Amino acid sequence: MLKYQFRSIIIFLFLGLPISCISQKSVDISQDSSHVSTPFYSGLNGYYSYRIPTLIKSKRTVIAFAEGRKNSTSDFGDIDLVYRRSTNNGKTWEPIQILYDRDTLAVQNPVPIYVKSENKIVLLFNITSQSEHDILNKDYNPDEQRKAFVAHSLDDGLTWSAPKEITADVKLPNWRWHAMGPVHGITLKQEPFKGRLLAPVAISLEKGNKAYCMALIYSNDKGENWHIGAVDADLSDAVQCNETTIVELTNGHIYVNTRDHLGGSLEKNRGETYSADGGLTFIEPIVESHKFPSPIVQSSLLRWDTKKEGKKNMILFSTPSSLNKRENLVLMASYDESKTWEPLFKVHHGFSAYSDMVKLNKKSIGVIYETDNYRKIKYKLIKMPK
């Protein structure tokens, strides 16, 4: 018994996680640099910094998206939407490409979704002429609101369609803040909603800094047209939702995991809920969760395997693992469709913030994440346990 307690204490110190969250199966790969690349870094192509990374894999290519921030790390200013392609699962990256540049406006919040039947990459994003503070607190004309766009590629990201504005379809007039993702969206695989594209959006319902909520938007025609689905409109609950990530469960429900913008009660910086109708409504209000050792930060969900595919059910969750700091990125795993979670890998030691994941093949995933005080965005290829 003493030997077991000693091992638990050592692992707690090693990962920086509460002992109750620790799995003896957790593996530290943070010092392994053999499968690490750096697709974005401060100074590349003249950008001061890159932030908000996300990933998607098409038939032949892995594509990493980010915000190229011209003059600072600030969330507002001259920001371009940029991307890099890799044809070898992230070992090397082709030269950086600018997907959308609107002069001095901020082009933000890339949310890619893959439509396998057409090898189609759908990309949602926002454009704004105002800062988050001004959007939340000042009066402005409708043409100054945050706007939503969609574009797509049919050739593995070599070329892209002209962006189409969809603001009126995915944003209600009273919503002030409106920010896609920022993380990949999903294509539903189960009937009766098979083929539906689904993405999370952070919103605010009224004037002021304490009106954050979230919603889901969906497309039934492979990304051509978009609609508003489930909306969290409760400003009285304990969770002030912001950046959200979603995954489809084996029973067809949608699991929703959201950042609590201001931080909930102690050790509860995330909220959870579910949808049983393809993202049109929520089964129950969003509740605080103590399952995750996360600070206030964006995180990512990814379906790995299901029993239908001949393997055990597994969902992955990427997050920094200190309650009050963005550091020590871990991957957690759920084997019971989101009810319980346990650490699987320690991916990075030290500063680490926003992250995303993509399934590369039957044996490995790619993880992209911010590090080095937002001076670098790294990518790590991870071989999954059998």
C-alpha positions in Angstrom: 0.0 0.0 0.0 2.8 2.4 0.9 4.5 1.6 -2.4 1.3 2.5 -4.3 0.9 5.8 -2.5 4.5 6.7 -3.2 4.0 6.0 -6.9 0.9 8.2 -7.0 2.7 11.1 -5.3 5.5 10.9 -7.8 3.2 10.8 -10.8 1.2 13.8 -9.3 4.4 15.8 -9.1 5.5 14.7 -12.5 2.4 15.6 -14.4 1.1 18.5 -12.3 -2.3 16.8 -12.1 -4.6 16.0 -9.1 -3.9 12.5 -7.9 -7.6 11.6 -8.4 -7.1 12.2 -12.2 -4.0 10.1 -12.6 -3.9 6.8 -14.6 -1.0 4.4 -14.1 -1.1 4.1 -17.9 -0.1 7.7 -18.5 3.0 8.1 -20.6 5.4 11.1 -20.6 6.4 11.9 -24.2 7.2 15.5 -23.5 11.0 15.1 -23.9 10.7 13.1 -27.2 11.5 15.6 -30.0 12.0 13.0 -32.7 8.4 13.5 -34.1 8.1 17.3 -33.5 8.0 20.0 -36.1 7.3 23.8 -35.9 4.9 24.9 -38.7 4.6 28.4 -37.2 7.0 30.6 -35.3 7.5 34.3 -34.5 9.1 36.1 -37.5 8.1 33.6 -40.1 7.2 35.5 -43.3 7.3 38.8 -41.3 4.5 38.0 -38.8 5.2 39.0 -35.2 3.4 35.9 -33.9 1.0 33.1 -34.8 -1.9 32.0 -32.7 -5.1 29.9 -32.6 -3.9 26.7 -34.4 -6.2 24.1 -35.8 -5.8 20.9 -37.9 -7.6 18.9 -40.6 -6.6 16.0 -42.7 -7.9 15.5 -46.3 -7.2 12.5 -48.5 -3.6 13.3 -49.1 -2.7 16.2 -46.9 -2.6 17.5 -43.4 -3.3 21.2 -43.2 -2.4 23.4 -40.2 -4.3 26.7 -39.9 -3.4 29.7 -37.7 -3.9 33.4 -37.3 -0.9 35.3 -38.6 -0.6 38.4 -36.4 1.3 41.2 -38.0 2.3 43.5 -35.2 1.8 41.8 -31.8 0.3 38.8 -30.0 -2.9 40.8 -29.5 -6.3 39.2 -30.3 -7.1 42.3 -32.4 -5.3 44.2 -35.1 -3.9 43.3 -38.5 -4.4 39.6 -38.6 -4.4 37.2 -41.6 -5.7 33.7 -41.9 -2.8 31.5 -43.0 -2.1 27.8 -43.5 0.6 25.3 -44.2 0.3 21.9 -46.0 2.1 18.6 -45.3 2.1 15.5 -47.4 4.0 13.4 -44.9 1.8 13.7 -41.8 3.5 16.8 -40.5 7.2 15.7 -40.7 7.8 18.7 -43.0 5.6 21.6 -44.2 5.2 23.4 -47.5 5.7 27.2 -47.5 3.2 29.3 -45.7 0.2 30.5 -47.6 -2.2 33.4 -46.9 -5.7 32.1 -47.2 -7.4 35.4 -46.5 -6.0 39.0 -45.9 -8.4 41.9 -45.4 -5.9 44.7 -45.2 -5.8 45.9 -41.5 -8.9 43.9 -40.4 -8.6 40.8 -38.2 -9.4 37.5 -39.9 -9.8 35.0 -37.1 -11.1 31.8 -35.7 -10.4 29.1 -38.4 -12.7 26.1 -38.0 -12.0 23.4 -40.6 -14.4 20.4 -41.2 -13.6 17.5 -43.5 -16.3 16.0 -45.8 -14.8 12.7 -46.8 -17.3 11.7 -49.5 -16.0 14.7 -51.6 -12.5 15.1 -50.2 -13.8 18.6 -49.3 -12.4 20.9 -46.7 -14.9 23.4 -45.4 -13.5 26.3 -43.5 -15.5 28.7 -41.2 -13.9 31.9 -39.9 -14.7 35.4 -38.7 -13.7 38.9 -39.8 -13.8 42.0 -37.5 -13.0 45.7 -37.6 -13.4 46.0 -33.8 -11.7 44.6 -30.7 -13.4 42.2 -28.3 -13.8 44.9 -25.7 -15.5 47.3 -28.1 -17.8 44.6 -29.5 -18.9 43.8 -26.0 -19.2 47.2 -24.5 -19.7 49.9 -27.2 -22.5 50.7 -29.5 -21.8 50.2 -33.2 -23.5 50.0 -36.6 -24.6 46.6 -38.0 -21.9 46.8 -40.7 -19.3 46.9 -37.9 -20.4 43.7 -36.2 -18.2 40.6 -36.3 -18.9 38.8 -39.5 -18.9 35.1 -40.4 -17.6 33.5 -43.6 -17.2 30.0 -45.2 -14.8 28.8 -47.9 -13.9 25.4 -49.2 -11.2 23.4 -51.0 -11.6 20.3 -53.2 -7.9 19.7 -53.9 -6.3 19.1 -50.5 -5.9 22.8 -49.8 -4.1 23.7 -53.0 -6.8 26.2 -54.0 -9.8 27.7 -52.2 -13.2 29.0 -53.2 -14.0 32.7 -52.7 -15.2 33.3 -49.1 -19.0 33.6 -48.8 -20.5 35.7 -46.0 -23.0 33.8 -43.8 -23.4 36.2 -40.9 -27.1 36.5 -41.2 -27.5 32.7 -41.2 -25.4 32.0 -38.1 -25.7 35.1 -35.9 -28.8 36.6 -34.3 -29.1 40.4 -34.3 -28.8 40.6 -30.5 -25.6 38.6 -30.4 -22.6 40.9 -29.9 -19.6 38.6 -29.7 -19.5 35.9 -32.3 -16.4 33.7 -32.6 -16.2 30.4 -34.5 -14.6 27.5 -32.6 -11.7 27.9 -32.6 -11.1 24.2 -33.2 -12.1 21.7 -35.9 -15.8 21.0 -36.5 -17.2 17.6 -37.2 -19.2 15.6 -39.7 -21.8 13.4 -38.1 -21.6 9.7 -39.0 -24.8 8.3 -37.6 -28.4 8.3 -38.7 -30.7 10.2 -38.8 -28.3 13.1 -39.0 -25.5 11.4 -41.0 -23.6 13.9 -43.1 -24.5 17.0 -41.1 -21.6 19.4 -40.4 -21.5 20.8 -36.9 -19.4 23.5 -35.4 -19.4 25.4 -32.1 -19.6 29.2 -31.8 -18.8 31.5 -28.8 -21.4 34.3 -28.5 -22.6 37.0 -26.1 -26.2 37.9 -25.5 -26.1 41.4 -24.3 -23.9 44.4 -23.6 -21.0 43.9 -21.1 -18.2 41.5 -20.3 -20.2 38.9 -18.5 -22.7 37.9 -21.2 -20.7 35.0 -22.8 -22.6 31.9 -24.0 -22.3 29.5 -26.8 -24.2 27.9 -29.7 -23.9 25.2 -32.4 -24.3 25.9 -36.1 -24.9 23.2 -38.7 -25.1 22.5 -42.4 -27.1 19.8 -44.1 -25.6 20.3 -47.6 -21.9 19.8 -47.1 -21.1 23.3 -46.0 -23.0 25.3 -48.6 -25.7 26.7 -46.3 -25.6 27.2 -42.5 -28.1 27.5 -39.7 -28.3 28.1 -36.0 -28.8 25.0 -33.9 -28.7 24.7 -30.1 -28.1 27.9 -28.1 -27.0 28.3 -24.5 -28.8 31.4 -23.5 -28.6 31.2 -19.7 -26.6 34.0 -18.1 -27.6 32.9 -14.6 -25.8 29.5 -14.5 -22.4 28.9 -13.1 -20.7 28.4 -16.5 -20.0 31.4 -18.7 -19.4 29.5 -21.9 -16.8 30.6 -24.4 -14.6 28.5 -26.7 -16.2 25.1 -27.2 -15.2 21.7 -28.6 -17.6 18.8 -29.7 -17.5 15.1 -30.6 -20.1 12.6 -31.7 -20.8 9.7 -29.3 -21.5 6.1 -30.3 -25.2 6.6 -29.4 -25.5 9.5 -31.8 -25.5 12.2 -29.1 -23.2 15.2 -29.3 -20.9 15.7 -26.4 -20.2 19.4 -25.7 -17.2 20.5 -23.7 -16.7 24.3 -23.2 -14.3 26.7 -21.6 -15.7 28.7 -18.6 -14.6 32.2 -19.6 -14.2 33.6 -16.1 -13.5 30.3 -14.4 -16.0 28.5 -12.4 -15.7 27.3 -8.8 -12.4 26.0 -7.6 -11.0 23.2 -9.9 -14.0 23.6 -12.3 -12.9 25.6 -15.4 -15.0 23.7 -17.9 -18.6 23.0 -18.6 -20.4 20.0 -20.2 -23.7 19.2 -21.9 -25.1 16.9 -24.6 -27.4 17.1 -27.7 -29.6 14.2 -28.8 -30.9 15.7 -32.0 -27.8 16.4 -34.1 -27.0 19.7 -32.4 -30.5 21.3 -32.7 -31.1 21.5 -28.9 -29.3 20.6 -25.7 -30.6 17.8 -23.5 -29.9 19.8 -20.3 -28.3 23.1 -19.2 -24.5 23.3 -19.2 -23.0 22.2 -15.9 -19.6 22.8 -14.3 -17.2 19.8 -14.5 -14.5 18.8 -12.2 -13.2 16.1 -14.6 -10.5 18.2 -16.2 -7.3 19.7 -14.7 -7.5 22.7 -17.1 -6.9 26.4 -16.6 -9.2 28.8 -18.5 -8.3 27.9 -22.0 -9.4 26.5 -25.3 -9.2 22.7 -25.6 -9.9 20.0 -28.2 -11.9 16.8 -28.5 -11.3 14.0 -31.0 -12.9 10.6 -31.7 -10.2 8.0 -31.9 -11.9 4.6 -32.2 -15.2 2.8 -31.6 -16.3 -0.8 -31.0 -18.0 -0.7 -34.4 -14.5 -0.3 -35.9 -13.3 -3.4 -34.1 -11.6 -1.5 -31.3 -12.6 -0.1 -27.9 -14.4 3.2 -27.7 -12.0 6.1 -27.1 -12.4 9.8 -27.2 -9.4 12.1 -26.7 -9.2 15.5 -25.0 -6.2 17.9 -25.3 -5.6 20.5 -22.6 -3.0 22.2 -20.5 -3.0 20.5 -17.1 -2.4 23.2 -14.4 -5.5 24.8 -12.9 -4.1 28.3 -12.9 -1.5 28.3 -15.7 -1.3 27.4 -19.3 1.3 24.7 -19.1 2.0 21.0 -19.3 -0.2 19.9 -22.2 -1.7 16.5 -21.8 -4.0 14.2 -23.8 -6.8 12.6 -21.7 -8.8 9.6 -22.8 -12.4 8.5 -22.2 -13.4 4.9 -22.7 -17.0 5.3 -21.6 -18.2 8.0 -24.0 -17.2 11.1 -21.9 -18.4 10.0 -18.5 -14.9 9.6 -17.0 -11.5 10.7 -18.1 -7.9 9.8 -17.4 -4.5 11.1 -18.6 -3.0 9.2 -21.5 0.0 11.2 -22.6 2.0 14.2 -21.2 2.7 15.9 -24.6 4.6 19.0 -23.6 6.4 20.2 -20.5 6.2 23.9 -19.7 4.2 26.7 -21.4 1.4 25.3 -23.7 -1.9 26.9 -24.5 -4.4 26.4 -27.4 -4.3 23.0 -29.1 -6.0 20.8 -31.7 -5.8 17.2 -32.8 -6.3 15.2 -36.0 -6.4 11.4 -36.7 -3.7 10.6 -39.2 -4.3 6.9 -39.7 -5.2 3.8 -37.7 -2.0 4.1 -35.6 -1.2 7.8 -35.0 -2.6 11.3 -34.4 -1.2 14.8 -34.9 -1.3 17.4 -32.1 -0.7 21.1 -32.7 -0.3 23.5 -29.8 1.0 26.9 -28.8 4.1 27.1 -26.8 7.1 29.3 -25.9 4.9 32.2 -24.7 3.1 32.3 -28.0 6.3 32.5 -30.0 5.9 29.0 -31.5 3.2 26.6 -32.7 4.5 23.1 -32.6 3.2 19.9 -34.0 3.8 16.4 -32.6 3.1 13.1 -34.2 2.0 10.6 -31.6 1.7 6.8 -32.0 -1.4 5.6 -30.2 -1.4 2.6 -27.9 -2.9 -0.6 -29.4 
